[in-house]
Amino acid sequence: MKIKTGLLMGGLLTSTAAYLAFRMLDEEKQRKLKIDALETVEDAKDRAVDYALYAADTLADTRDSLTETMGNYKDSLNVTSQKVNDKLNDLKDDLSQLQAYLRVRTTDDSGQPETDENDDITVKIDDQFTNDAKGINTLDDHGDQTEE
């Protein structure tokens, strides 16, 4: 409380002293002092307006720059997306062509799938066990098949 009271009393005394000093001046000096004070206030207002305009310009420039950058990123993303889509479509076309080619290769002239007796390897387990039991096919110490 003492600090607030001291500041208030100091402000009142300073203001009173300034007012009394102002009143003791002659008319010409009072008028000149008023003009100087008004010019100082006007300069301060002009500077405040200038700084506000500078801040608004900077904000607008930053917004424009950000909008342009986002547009560039958006365009770049669209171009990349289009390239990926083109590559995927090319891959689809290539796969379709490969499927068609394989269908043609696996059918004979009559339109039926080609069959080759050698395509499938069939092993009958019963024959294998009976041949092993007779001693015809056995494995040596290295795992190689030998006939006896």
Secondary structure, 3 states (H helix, E strand, C coil): CHHHHHHHHHHHHHHHHHHHHHHHCCHHHHHHHHHHHHHHHHHHHHHHHHHHHHHHHHHHHHHHHHHHHHHHHHHHHHHHHHHHHHHHHHHHHHHHHHHHHHHHHCECCCCCECCCCCCCCCCCHHHHHHHHHHCCEEECCCCCEEEC
